[in-house]
Each structure stands twice: as C-alpha cells, then as structure tokens.
Amino acid sequence: MDLQRYTLQQLALRNGQDKPQIWVAYQGLIYDVTKSRLWRDGNHYEHWAGQDLTDELADAPHTQEVFEKFKVIGKL
C-alpha cells in the first residue's frame, strides 16, 4: 500500500477545528476518524485529534485493535 506522507504539522491541522478532517496517528500510520461519533469536535475523552497517540494508548481502556475500524490515509 503506497501511502502519502504527512508531517506532524499537517496532522495537527486535521484536529476537527482548523480543517473538517479529524485524523489521529498511531505507530506511524494516520487514521481518519472523522465519521466516528466518539471523535466529534476533535476530542475523545482526554485525547485530542491532530496528534500522534502512540504514547497515549497505554492509558486508554482499549487496545490498538480499536484502530482497525478506521481507514488508514497516510504515514507520519
């Protein structure tokens, strides 16, 4: 799969506020969570969209399998 690369700055703009897309990164991949009701307005509990959430997953009540339901749209 040939994915487009994005910088942290480009990811940060997809926070649900600056642009309509809501993206998050995990382990180098960027996921589109725009359609998820749990990411409405760009936040999900204490987590914010437009960021790399790799280090934050340890505090989450779920595992990385949660990302399987979202489309991978790029690489970080």
mmCIF file of the N, C-alpha and C atoms, coordinates in Angstrom:
data_MODEL
# 
_entry.id   MODEL 
# 
loop_
_atom_site.group_PDB 
_atom_site.id 
_atom_site.type_symbol 
_atom_site.label_atom_id 
_atom_site.label_alt_id 
_atom_site.label_comp_id 
_atom_site.label_asym_id 
_atom_site.label_entity_id 
_atom_site.label_seq_id 
_atom_site.pdbx_PDB_ins_code 
_atom_site.Cartn_x 
_atom_site.Cartn_y 
_atom_site.Cartn_z 
_atom_site.occupancy 
_atom_site.B_iso_or_equiv 
_atom_site.pdbx_formal_charge 
_atom_site.auth_seq_id 
_atom_site.auth_comp_id 
_atom_site.auth_asym_id 
_atom_site.auth_atom_id 
_atom_site.pdbx_PDB_model_num 
ATOM 1   N N  . MET A 1 1  ? 0.853   -1.186 0.000  1.00 0.00 ? 1  MET A N  1 
ATOM 2   C CA . MET A 1 1  ? 0.000   0.000  0.000  1.00 0.00 ? 1  MET A CA 1 
ATOM 3   C C  . MET A 1 1  ? 0.891   1.238  0.000  1.00 0.00 ? 1  MET A C  1 
ATOM 4   N N  . ASP A 1 2  ? 0.725   2.078  -1.005 1.00 0.00 ? 2  ASP A N  1 
ATOM 5   C CA . ASP A 1 2  ? 1.527   3.283  -1.155 1.00 0.00 ? 2  ASP A CA 1 
ATOM 6   C C  . ASP A 1 2  ? 0.769   4.460  -0.536 1.00 0.00 ? 2  ASP A C  1 
ATOM 7   N N  . LEU A 1 3  ? 1.209   4.855  0.641  1.00 0.00 ? 3  LEU A N  1 
ATOM 8   C CA . LEU A 1 3  ? 0.510   5.906  1.383  1.00 0.00 ? 3  LEU A CA 1 
ATOM 9   C C  . LEU A 1 3  ? 1.252   7.232  1.309  1.00 0.00 ? 3  LEU A C  1 
ATOM 10  N N  . GLN A 1 4  ? 0.492   8.307  1.261  1.00 0.00 ? 4  GLN A N  1 
ATOM 11  C CA . GLN A 1 4  ? 1.086   9.643  1.291  1.00 0.00 ? 4  GLN A CA 1 
ATOM 12  C C  . GLN A 1 4  ? 1.676   9.909  2.669  1.00 0.00 ? 4  GLN A C  1 
ATOM 13  N N  . ARG A 1 5  ? 2.772   10.644 2.700  1.00 0.00 ? 5  ARG A N  1 
ATOM 14  C CA . ARG A 1 5  ? 3.405   11.017 3.966  1.00 0.00 ? 5  ARG A CA 1 
ATOM 15  C C  . ARG A 1 5  ? 2.929   12.403 4.388  1.00 0.00 ? 5  ARG A C  1 
ATOM 16  N N  . TYR A 1 6  ? 2.714   12.554 5.693  1.00 0.00 ? 6  TYR A N  1 
ATOM 17  C CA . TYR A 1 6  ? 2.304   13.833 6.269  1.00 0.00 ? 6  TYR A CA 1 
ATOM 18  C C  . TYR A 1 6  ? 3.250   14.169 7.415  1.00 0.00 ? 6  TYR A C  1 
ATOM 19  N N  . THR A 1 7  ? 3.449   15.446 7.633  1.00 0.00 ? 7  THR A N  1 
ATOM 20  C CA . THR A 1 7  ? 4.269   15.896 8.753  1.00 0.00 ? 7  THR A CA 1 
ATOM 21  C C  . THR A 1 7  ? 3.388   16.039 9.995  1.00 0.00 ? 7  THR A C  1 
ATOM 22  N N  . LEU A 1 8  ? 4.020   16.187 11.147 1.00 0.00 ? 8  LEU A N  1 
ATOM 23  C CA . LEU A 1 8  ? 3.256   16.458 12.377 1.00 0.00 ? 8  LEU A CA 1 
ATOM 24  C C  . LEU A 1 8  ? 2.447   17.737 12.252 1.00 0.00 ? 8  LEU A C  1 
ATOM 25  N N  . GLN A 1 9  ? 2.984   18.726 11.544 1.00 0.00 ? 9  GLN A N  1 
ATOM 26  C CA . GLN A 1 9  ? 2.271   19.994 11.358 1.00 0.00 ? 9  GLN A CA 1 
ATOM 27  C C  . GLN A 1 9  ? 1.025   19.800 10.496 1.00 0.00 ? 9  GLN A C  1 
ATOM 28  N N  . GLN A 1 10 ? 1.131   18.967 9.461  1.00 0.00 ? 10 GLN A N  1 
ATOM 29  C CA . GLN A 1 10 ? -0.037  18.696 8.615  1.00 0.00 ? 10 GLN A CA 1 
ATOM 30  C C  . GLN A 1 10 ? -1.085  17.898 9.391  1.00 0.00 ? 10 GLN A C  1 
ATOM 31  N N  . LEU A 1 11 ? -0.632  16.956 10.179 1.00 0.00 ? 11 LEU A N  1 
ATOM 32  C CA . LEU A 1 11 ? -1.542  16.185 11.029 1.00 0.00 ? 11 LEU A CA 1 
ATOM 33  C C  . LEU A 1 11 ? -2.265  17.105 12.012 1.00 0.00 ? 11 LEU A C  1 
ATOM 34  N N  . ALA A 1 12 ? -1.535  18.031 12.592 1.00 0.00 ? 12 ALA A N  1 
ATOM 35  C CA . ALA A 1 12 ? -2.104  18.936 13.603 1.00 0.00 ? 12 ALA A CA 1 
ATOM 36  C C  . ALA A 1 12 ? -3.264  19.766 13.056 1.00 0.00 ? 12 ALA A C  1 
ATOM 37  N N  . LEU A 1 13 ? -3.260  20.051 11.767 1.00 0.00 ? 13 LEU A N  1 
ATOM 38  C CA . LEU A 1 13 ? -4.353  20.827 11.170 1.00 0.00 ? 13 LEU A CA 1 
ATOM 39  C C  . LEU A 1 13 ? -5.641  20.022 11.036 1.00 0.00 ? 13 LEU A C  1 
ATOM 40  N N  . ARG A 1 14 ? -5.536  18.695 11.111 1.00 0.00 ? 14 ARG A N  1 
ATOM 41  C CA . ARG A 1 14 ? -6.723  17.835 10.994 1.00 0.00 ? 14 ARG A CA 1 
ATOM 42  C C  . ARG A 1 14 ? -7.237  17.497 12.390 1.00 0.00 ? 14 ARG A C  1 
ATOM 43  N N  . ASN A 1 15 ? -7.523  18.519 13.154 1.00 0.00 ? 15 ASN A N  1 
ATOM 44  C CA . ASN A 1 15 ? -7.905  18.365 14.562 1.00 0.00 ? 15 ASN A CA 1 
ATOM 45  C C  . ASN A 1 15 ? -9.400  18.554 14.803 1.00 0.00 ? 15 ASN A C  1 
ATOM 46  N N  . GLY A 1 16 ? -10.166 18.701 13.733 1.00 0.00 ? 16 GLY A N  1 
ATOM 47  C CA . GLY A 1 16 ? -11.600 18.907 13.877 1.00 0.00 ? 16 GLY A CA 1 
ATOM 48  C C  . GLY A 1 16 ? -11.980 20.359 14.088 1.00 0.00 ? 16 GLY A C  1 
ATOM 49  N N  . GLN A 1 17 ? -10.986 21.231 14.147 1.00 0.00 ? 17 GLN A N  1 
ATOM 50  C CA . GLN A 1 17 ? -11.246 22.655 14.342 1.00 0.00 ? 17 GLN A CA 1 
ATOM 51  C C  . GLN A 1 17 ? -10.729 23.468 13.140 1.00 0.00 ? 17 GLN A C  1 
ATOM 52  N N  . ASP A 1 18 ? -9.471  23.260 12.768 1.00 0.00 ? 18 ASP A N  1 
ATOM 53  C CA . ASP A 1 18 ? -8.858  24.037 11.689 1.00 0.00 ? 18 ASP A CA 1 
ATOM 54  C C  . ASP A 1 18 ? -9.297  23.582 10.301 1.00 0.00 ? 18 ASP A C  1 
ATOM 55  N N  . LYS A 1 19 ? -9.500  22.304 10.130 1.00 0.00 ? 19 LYS A N  1 
ATOM 56  C CA . LYS A 1 19 ? -9.976  21.716 8.877  1.00 0.00 ? 19 LYS A CA 1 
ATOM 57  C C  . LYS A 1 19 ? -11.083 20.732 9.235  1.00 0.00 ? 19 LYS A C  1 
ATOM 58  N N  . PRO A 1 20 ? -11.927 20.381 8.273  1.00 0.00 ? 20 PRO A N  1 
ATOM 59  C CA . PRO A 1 20 ? -13.048 19.478 8.600  1.00 0.00 ? 20 PRO A CA 1 
ATOM 60  C C  . PRO A 1 20 ? -12.626 18.041 8.900  1.00 0.00 ? 20 PRO A C  1 
ATOM 61  N N  . GLN A 1 21 ? -11.436 17.637 8.455  1.00 0.00 ? 21 GLN A N  1 
ATOM 62  C CA . GLN A 1 21 ? -10.999 16.264 8.712  1.00 0.00 ? 21 GLN A CA 1 
ATOM 63  C C  . GLN A 1 21 ? -10.559 16.104 10.168 1.00 0.00 ? 21 GLN A C  1 
ATOM 64  N N  . ILE A 1 22 ? -10.784 14.903 10.688 1.00 0.00 ? 22 ILE A N  1 
ATOM 65  C CA . ILE A 1 22 ? -10.340 14.570 12.044 1.00 0.00 ? 22 ILE A CA 1 
ATOM 66  C C  . ILE A 1 22 ? -9.454  13.338 11.920 1.00 0.00 ? 22 ILE A C  1 
ATOM 67  N N  . TRP A 1 23 ? -8.161  13.551 12.120 1.00 0.00 ? 23 TRP A N  1 
ATOM 68  C CA . TRP A 1 23 ? -7.177  12.489 11.965 1.00 0.00 ? 23 TRP A CA 1 
ATOM 69  C C  . TRP A 1 23 ? -6.415  12.286 13.260 1.00 0.00 ? 23 TRP A C  1 
ATOM 70  N N  . VAL A 1 24 ? -5.960  11.063 13.469 1.00 0.00 ? 24 VAL A N  1 
ATOM 71  C CA . VAL A 1 24 ? -5.041  10.745 14.566 1.00 0.00 ? 24 VAL A CA 1 
ATOM 72  C C  . VAL A 1 24 ? -3.980  9.798  14.011 1.00 0.00 ? 24 VAL A C  1 
ATOM 73  N N  . ALA A 1 25 ? -2.820  9.808  14.634 1.00 0.00 ? 25 ALA A N  1 
ATOM 74  C CA . ALA A 1 25 ? -1.745  8.899  14.233 1.00 0.00 ? 25 ALA A CA 1 
ATOM 75  C C  . ALA A 1 25 ? -1.503  7.892  15.346 1.00 0.00 ? 25 ALA A C  1 
ATOM 76  N N  . TYR A 1 26 ? -1.092  6.701  14.915 1.00 0.00 ? 26 TYR A N  1 
ATOM 77  C CA . TYR A 1 26 ? -0.710  5.653  15.861 1.00 0.00 ? 26 TYR A CA 1 
ATOM 78  C C  . TYR A 1 26 ? 0.336   4.776  15.186 1.00 0.00 ? 26 TYR A C  1 
ATOM 79  N N  . GLN A 1 27 ? 1.470   4.641  15.819 1.00 0.00 ? 27 GLN A N  1 
ATOM 80  C CA . GLN A 1 27 ? 2.584   3.831  15.327 1.00 0.00 ? 27 GLN A CA 1 
ATOM 81  C C  . GLN A 1 27 ? 2.924   4.122  13.868 1.00 0.00 ? 27 GLN A C  1 
ATOM 82  N N  . GLY A 1 28 ? 2.999   5.404  13.542 1.00 0.00 ? 28 GLY A N  1 
ATOM 83  C CA . GLY A 1 28 ? 3.443   5.830  12.220 1.00 0.00 ? 28 GLY A CA 1 
ATOM 84  C C  . GLY A 1 28 ? 2.382   5.881  11.144 1.00 0.00 ? 28 GLY A C  1 
ATOM 85  N N  . LEU A 1 29 ? 1.166   5.430  11.448 1.00 0.00 ? 29 LEU A N  1 
ATOM 86  C CA . LEU A 1 29 ? 0.079   5.482  10.473 1.00 0.00 ? 29 LEU A CA 1 
ATOM 87  C C  . LEU A 1 29 ? -0.936  6.536  10.898 1.00 0.00 ? 29 LEU A C  1 
ATOM 88  N N  . ILE A 1 30 ? -1.560  7.164  9.910  1.00 0.00 ? 30 ILE A N  1 
ATOM 89  C CA . ILE A 1 30 ? -2.568  8.188  10.185 1.00 0.00 ? 30 ILE A CA 1 
ATOM 90  C C  . ILE A 1 30 ? -3.937  7.622  9.828  1.00 0.00 ? 30 ILE A C  1 
ATOM 91  N N  . TYR A 1 31 ? -4.852  7.756  10.774 1.00 0.00 ? 31 TYR A N  1 
ATOM 92  C CA . TYR A 1 31 ? -6.207  7.220  10.629 1.00 0.00 ? 31 TYR A CA 1 
ATOM 93  C C  . TYR A 1 31 ? -7.213  8.367  10.536 1.00 0.00 ? 31 TYR A C  1 
ATOM 94  N N  . ASP A 1 32 ? -8.200  8.193  9.664  1.00 0.00 ? 32 ASP A N  1 
ATOM 95  C CA . ASP A 1 32 ? -9.280  9.166  9.532  1.00 0.00 ? 32 ASP A CA 1 
ATOM 96  C C  . ASP A 1 32 ? -10.415 8.745  10.466 1.00 0.00 ? 32 ASP A C  1 
ATOM 97  N N  . VAL A 1 33 ? -10.640 9.528  11.522 1.00 0.00 ? 33 VAL A N  1 
ATOM 98  C CA . VAL A 1 33 ? -11.692 9.233  12.495 1.00 0.00 ? 33 VAL A CA 1 
ATOM 99  C C  . VAL A 1 33 ? -12.854 10.229 12.389 1.00 0.00 ? 33 VAL A C  1 
ATOM 100 N N  . THR A 1 34 ? -12.918 10.932 11.256 1.00 0.00 ? 34 THR A N  1 
ATOM 101 C CA . THR A 1 34 ? -13.915 11.983 11.044 1.00 0.00 ? 34 THR A CA 1 
ATOM 102 C C  . THR A 1 34 ? -15.339 11.498 11.295 1.00 0.00 ? 34 THR A C  1 
ATOM 103 N N  . LYS A 1 35 ? -15.671 10.297 10.845 1.00 0.00 ? 35 LYS A N  1 
ATOM 104 C CA . LYS A 1 35 ? -17.046 9.800  10.950 1.00 0.00 ? 35 LYS A CA 1 
ATOM 105 C C  . LYS A 1 35 ? -17.383 9.171  12.292 1.00 0.00 ? 35 LYS A C  1 
ATOM 106 N N  . SER A 1 36 ? -16.413 9.064  13.167 1.00 0.00 ? 36 SER A N  1 
ATOM 107 C CA . SER A 1 36 ? -16.654 8.447  14.469 1.00 0.00 ? 36 SER A CA 1 
ATOM 108 C C  . SER A 1 36 ? -17.373 9.427  15.398 1.00 0.00 ? 36 SER A C  1 
ATOM 109 N N  . ARG A 1 37 ? -18.485 8.990  15.956 1.00 0.00 ? 37 ARG A N  1 
ATOM 110 C CA . ARG A 1 37 ? -19.196 9.857  16.907 1.00 0.00 ? 37 ARG A CA 1 
ATOM 111 C C  . ARG A 1 37 ? -18.366 10.093 18.164 1.00 0.00 ? 37 ARG A C  1 
ATOM 112 N N  . LEU A 1 38 ? -17.418 9.209  18.433 1.00 0.00 ? 38 LEU A N  1 
ATOM 113 C CA . LEU A 1 38 ? -16.573 9.355  19.626 1.00 0.00 ? 38 LEU A CA 1 
ATOM 114 C C  . LEU A 1 38 ? -15.490 10.418 19.461 1.00 0.00 ? 38 LEU A C  1 
ATOM 115 N N  . TRP A 1 39 ? -15.279 10.880 18.239 1.00 0.00 ? 39 TRP A N  1 
ATOM 116 C CA . TRP A 1 39 ? -14.270 11.916 17.982 1.00 0.00 ? 39 TRP A CA 1 
ATOM 117 C C  . TRP A 1 39 ? -14.907 13.228 17.540 1.00 0.00 ? 39 TRP A C  1 
ATOM 118 N N  . ARG A 1 40 ? -16.187 13.399 17.819 1.00 0.00 ? 40 ARG A N  1 
ATOM 119 C CA . ARG A 1 40 ? -16.874 14.620 17.437 1.00 0.00 ? 40 ARG A CA 1 
ATOM 120 C C  . ARG A 1 40 ? -16.148 15.837 18.013 1.00 0.00 ? 40 ARG A C  1 
ATOM 121 N N  . ASP A 1 41 ? -16.018 16.874 17.222 1.00 0.00 ? 41 ASP A N  1 
ATOM 122 C CA . ASP A 1 41 ? -15.332 18.116 17.608 1.00 0.00 ? 41 ASP A CA 1 
ATOM 123 C C  . ASP A 1 41 ? -13.836 17.923 17.841 1.00 0.00 ? 41 ASP A C  1 
ATOM 124 N N  . GLY A 1 42 ? -13.300 16.764 17.478 1.00 0.00 ? 42 GLY A N  1 
ATOM 125 C CA . GLY A 1 42 ? -11.856 16.571 17.549 1.00 0.00 ? 42 GLY A CA 1 
ATOM 126 C C  . GLY A 1 42 ? -11.302 16.124 18.882 1.00 0.00 ? 42 GLY A C  1 
ATOM 127 N N  . ASN A 1 43 ? -12.170 15.774 19.821 1.00 0.00 ? 43 ASN A N  1 
ATOM 128 C CA . ASN A 1 43 ? -11.630 15.224 21.070 1.00 0.00 ? 43 ASN A CA 1 
ATOM 129 C C  . ASN A 1 43 ? -12.384 13.957 21.468 1.00 0.00 ? 43 ASN A C  1 
ATOM 130 N N  . HIS A 1 44 ? -11.650 13.111 22.158 1.00 0.00 ? 44 HIS A N  1 
ATOM 131 C CA . HIS A 1 44 ? -12.171 11.813 22.599 1.00 0.00 ? 44 HIS A CA 1 
ATOM 132 C C  . HIS A 1 44 ? -11.668 11.628 24.028 1.00 0.00 ? 44 HIS A C  1 
ATOM 133 N N  . TYR A 1 45 ? -12.536 11.888 24.964 1.00 0.00 ? 45 TYR A N  1 
ATOM 134 C CA . TYR A 1 45 ? -12.167 11.910 26.392 1.00 0.00 ? 45 TYR A CA 1 
ATOM 135 C C  . TYR A 1 45 ? -11.027 12.906 26.570 1.00 0.00 ? 45 TYR A C  1 
ATOM 136 N N  . GLU A 1 46 ? -9.864  12.500 27.062 1.00 0.00 ? 46 GLU A N  1 
ATOM 137 C CA . GLU A 1 46 ? -8.788  13.479 27.253 1.00 0.00 ? 46 GLU A CA 1 
ATOM 138 C C  . GLU A 1 46 ? -7.820  13.517 26.072 1.00 0.00 ? 46 GLU A C  1 
ATOM 139 N N  . HIS A 1 47 ? -8.161  12.873 24.969 1.00 0.00 ? 47 HIS A N  1 
ATOM 140 C CA . HIS A 1 47 ? -7.288  12.828 23.793 1.00 0.00 ? 47 HIS A CA 1 
ATOM 141 C C  . HIS A 1 47 ? -7.794  13.788 22.729 1.00 0.00 ? 47 HIS A C  1 
ATOM 142 N N  . TRP A 1 48 ? -6.863  14.436 22.038 1.00 0.00 ? 48 TRP A N  1 
ATOM 143 C CA . TRP A 1 48 ? -7.204  15.396 21.000 1.00 0.00 ? 48 TRP A CA 1 
ATOM 144 C C  . TRP A 1 48 ? -6.751  14.894 19.648 1.00 0.00 ? 48 TRP A C  1 
ATOM 145 N N  . ALA A 1 49 ? -7.559  15.142 18.637 1.00 0.00 ? 49 ALA A N  1 
ATOM 146 C CA . ALA A 1 49 ? -7.219  14.771 17.267 1.00 0.00 ? 49 ALA A CA 1 
ATOM 147 C C  . ALA A 1 49 ? -6.094  15.661 16.757 1.00 0.00 ? 49 ALA A C  1 
ATOM 148 N N  . GLY A 1 50 ? -5.526  15.249 15.646 1.00 0.00 ? 50 GLY A N  1 
ATOM 149 C CA . GLY A 1 50 ? -4.421  16.003 15.071 1.00 0.00 ? 50 GLY A CA 1 
ATOM 150 C C  . GLY A 1 50 ? -3.099  15.696 15.745 1.00 0.00 ? 50 GLY A C  1 
ATOM 151 N N  . GLN A 1 51 ? -3.044  14.608 16.501 1.00 0.00 ? 51 GLN A N  1 
ATOM 152 C CA . GLN A 1 51 ? -1.843  14.259 17.247 1.00 0.00 ? 51 GLN A CA 1 
ATOM 153 C C  . GLN A 1 51 ? -1.475  12.797 17.040 1.00 0.00 ? 51 GLN A C  1 
ATOM 154 N N  . ASP A 1 52 ? -0.226  12.488 17.396 1.00 0.00 ? 52 ASP A N  1 
ATOM 155 C CA . ASP A 1 52 ? 0.239   11.107 17.431 1.00 0.00 ? 52 ASP A CA 1 
ATOM 156 C C  . ASP A 1 52 ? -0.138  10.552 18.800 1.00 0.00 ? 52 ASP A C  1 
ATOM 157 N N  . LEU A 1 53 ? -0.998  9.550  18.819 1.00 0.00 ? 53 LEU A N  1 
ATOM 158 C CA . LEU A 1 53 ? -1.499  8.985  20.072 1.00 0.00 ? 53 LEU A CA 1 
ATOM 159 C C  . LEU A 1 53 ? -0.740  7.729  20.519 1.00 0.00 ? 53 LEU A C  1 
ATOM 160 N N  . THR A 1 54 ? 0.365   7.421  19.880 1.00 0.00 ? 54 THR A N  1 
ATOM 161 C CA . THR A 1 54 ? 1.111   6.201  20.185 1.00 0.00 ? 54 THR A CA 1 
ATOM 162 C C  . THR A 1 54 ? 1.427   6.077  21.678 1.00 0.00 ? 54 THR A C  1 
ATOM 163 N N  . ASP A 1 55 ? 1.961   7.131  22.259 1.00 0.00 ? 55 ASP A N  1 
ATOM 164 C CA . ASP A 1 55 ? 2.349   7.077  23.679 1.00 0.00 ? 55 ASP A CA 1 
ATOM 165 C C  . ASP A 1 55 ? 1.163   7.136  24.631 1.00 0.00 ? 55 ASP A C  1 
ATOM 166 N N  . GLU A 1 56 ? 0.010   7.576  24.139 1.00 0.00 ? 56 GLU A N  1 
ATOM 167 C CA . GLU A 1 56 ? -1.158  7.732  24.998 1.00 0.00 ? 56 GLU A CA 1 
ATOM 168 C C  . GLU A 1 56 ? -2.009  6.467  25.108 1.00 0.00 ? 56 GLU A C  1 
ATOM 169 N N  . LEU A 1 57 ? -1.809  5.512  24.214 1.00 0.00 ? 57 LEU A N  1 
ATOM 170 C CA . LEU A 1 57 ? -2.672  4.337  24.204 1.00 0.00 ? 57 LEU A CA 1 
ATOM 171 C C  . LEU A 1 57 ? -2.573  3.524  25.489 1.00 0.00 ? 57 LEU A C  1 
ATOM 172 N N  . ALA A 1 58 ? -1.437  3.554  26.132 1.00 0.00 ? 58 ALA A N  1 
ATOM 173 C CA . ALA A 1 58 ? -1.269  2.795  27.379 1.00 0.00 ? 58 ALA A CA 1 
ATOM 174 C C  . ALA A 1 58 ? -2.289  3.201  28.440 1.00 0.00 ? 58 ALA A C  1 
ATOM 175 N N  . ASP A 1 59 ? -2.749  4.454  28.402 1.00 0.00 ? 59 ASP A N  1 
ATOM 176 C CA . ASP A 1 59 ? -3.720  4.961  29.374 1.00 0.00 ? 59 ASP A CA 1 
ATOM 177 C C  . ASP A 1 59 ? -5.168  4.719  28.944 1.00 0.00 ? 59 ASP A C  1 
ATOM 178 N N  . ALA A 1 60 ? -5.367  4.227  27.736 1.00 0.00 ? 60 ALA A N  1 
ATOM 179 C CA . ALA A 1 60 ? -6.723  4.043  27.217 1.00 0.00 ? 60 ALA A CA 1 
ATOM 180 C C  . ALA A 1 60 ? -7.324  2.728  27.723 1.00 0.00 ? 60 ALA A C  1 
ATOM 181 N N  . PRO A 1 61 ? -8.652  2.665  27.820 1.00 0.00 ? 61 PRO A N  1 
ATOM 182 C CA . PRO A 1 61 ? -9.316  1.442  28.287 1.00 0.00 ? 61 PRO A CA 1 
ATOM 183 C C  . PRO A 1 61 ? -9.492  0.399  27.183 1.00 0.00 ? 61 PRO A C  1 
ATOM 184 N N  . HIS A 1 62 ? -8.865  0.628  26.030 1.00 0.00 ? 62 HIS A N  1 
ATOM 185 C CA . HIS A 1 62 ? -8.962  -0.320 24.920 1.00 0.00 ? 62 HIS A CA 1 
ATOM 186 C C  . HIS A 1 62 ? -7.571  -0.579 24.350 1.00 0.00 ? 62 HIS A C  1 
ATOM 187 N N  . THR A 1 63 ? -7.482  -1.532 23.443 1.00 0.00 ? 63 THR A N  1 
ATOM 188 C CA . THR A 1 63 ? -6.198  -1.880 22.827 1.00 0.00 ? 63 THR A CA 1 
ATOM 189 C C  . THR A 1 63 ? -6.084  -1.246 21.446 1.00 0.00 ? 63 THR A C  1 
ATOM 190 N N  . GLN A 1 64 ? -4.981  -1.491 20.785 1.00 0.00 ? 64 GLN A N  1 
ATOM 191 C CA . GLN A 1 64 ? -4.748  -0.912 19.463 1.00 0.00 ? 64 GLN A CA 1 
ATOM 192 C C  . GLN A 1 64 ? -5.710  -1.433 18.402 1.00 0.00 ? 64 GLN A C  1 
ATOM 193 N N  . GLU A 1 65 ? -6.420  -2.525 18.696 1.00 0.00 ? 65 GLU A N  1 
ATOM 194 C CA . GLU A 1 65 ? -7.391  -3.052 17.735 1.00 0.00 ? 65 GLU A CA 1 
ATOM 195 C C  . GLU A 1 65 ? -8.484  -2.034 17.407 1.00 0.00 ? 65 GLU A C  1 
ATOM 196 N N  . VAL A 1 66 ? -8.668  -1.051 18.259 1.00 0.00 ? 66 VAL A N  1 
ATOM 197 C CA . VAL A 1 66 ? -9.679  -0.023 18.017 1.00 0.00 ? 66 VAL A CA 1 
ATOM 198 C C  . VAL A 1 66 ? -9.411  0.711  16.693 1.00 0.00 ? 66 VAL A C  1 
ATOM 199 N N  . PHE A 1 67 ? -8.145  0.773  16.278 1.00 0.00 ? 67 PHE A N  1 
ATOM 200 C CA . PHE A 1 67 ? -7.805  1.477  15.043 1.00 0.00 ? 67 PHE A CA 1 
ATOM 201 C C  . PHE A 1 67 ? -8.205  0.690  13.794 1.00 0.00 ? 67 PHE A C  1 
ATOM 202 N N  . GLU A 1 68 ? -8.462  -0.601 13.924 1.00 0.00 ? 68 GLU A N  1 
ATOM 203 C CA . GLU A 1 68 ? -8.803  -1.430 12.770 1.00 0.00 ? 68 GLU A CA 1 
ATOM 204 C C  . GLU A 1 68 ? -10.097 -1.006 12.091 1.00 0.00 ? 68 GLU A C  1 
ATOM 205 N N  . LYS A 1 69 ? -10.968 -0.308 12.803 1.00 0.00 ? 69 LYS A N  1 
ATOM 206 C CA . LYS A 1 69 ? -12.235 0.110  12.199 1.00 0.00 ? 69 LYS A CA 1 
ATOM 207 C C  . LYS A 1 69 ? -12.132 1.422  11.421 1.00 0.00 ? 69 LYS A C  1 
ATOM 208 N N  . PHE A 1 70 ? -10.950 2.029  11.420 1.00 0.00 ? 70 PHE A N  1 
ATOM 209 C CA . PHE A 1 70 ? -10.763 3.300  10.728 1.00 0.00 ? 70 PHE A CA 1 
ATOM 210 C C  . PHE A 1 70 ? -9.847  3.132  9.519  1.00 0.00 ? 70 PHE A C  1 
ATOM 211 N N  . LYS A 1 71 ? -10.067 3.976  8.527  1.00 0.00 ? 71 LYS A N  1 
ATOM 212 C CA . LYS A 1 71 ? -9.284  3.929  7.305  1.00 0.00 ? 71 LYS A CA 1 
ATOM 213 C C  . LYS A 1 71 ? -7.908  4.575  7.527  1.00 0.00 ? 71 LYS A C  1 
ATOM 214 N N  . VAL A 1 72 ? -6.864  3.883  7.069  1.00 0.00 ? 72 VAL A N  1 
ATOM 215 C CA . VAL A 1 72 ? -5.515  4.450  7.093  1.00 0.00 ? 72 VAL A CA 1 
ATOM 216 C C  . VAL A 1 72 ? -5.403  5.358  5.879  1.00 0.00 ? 72 VAL A C  1 
ATOM 217 N N  . ILE A 1 73 ? -5.041  6.617  6.101  1.00 0.00 ? 73 ILE A N  1 
ATOM 218 C CA . ILE A 1 73 ? -4.979  7.554  4.981  1.00 0.00 ? 73 ILE A CA 1 
ATOM 219 C C  . ILE A 1 73 ? -3.572  8.074  4.717  1.00 0.00 ? 73 ILE A C  1 
ATOM 220 N N  . GLY A 1 74 ? -2.618  7.715  5.558  1.00 0.00 ? 74 GLY A N  1 
ATOM 221 C CA . GLY A 1 74 ? -1.261  8.186  5.312  1.00 0.00 ? 74 GLY A CA 1 
ATOM 222 C C  . GLY A 1 74 ? -0.276  7.685  6.337  1.00 0.00 ? 74 GLY A C  1 
ATOM 223 N N  . LYS A 1 75 ? 0.976   8.124  6.152  1.00 0.00 ? 75 LYS A N  1 
ATOM 224 C CA . LYS A 1 75 ? 2.057   7.803  7.075  1.00 0.00 ? 75 LYS A CA 1 
ATOM 225 C C  . LYS A 1 75 ? 2.564   9.091  7.695  1.00 0.00 ? 75 LYS A C  1 
ATOM 226 N N  . LEU A 1 76 ? 2.998   8.974  8.923  1.00 0.00 ? 76 LEU A N  1 
ATOM 227 C CA . LEU A 1 76 ? 3.550   10.125 9.628  1.00 0.00 ? 76 LEU A CA 1 
ATOM 228 C C  . LEU A 1 76 ? 5.038   10.200 9.363  1.00 0.00 ? 76 LEU A C  1 
# 
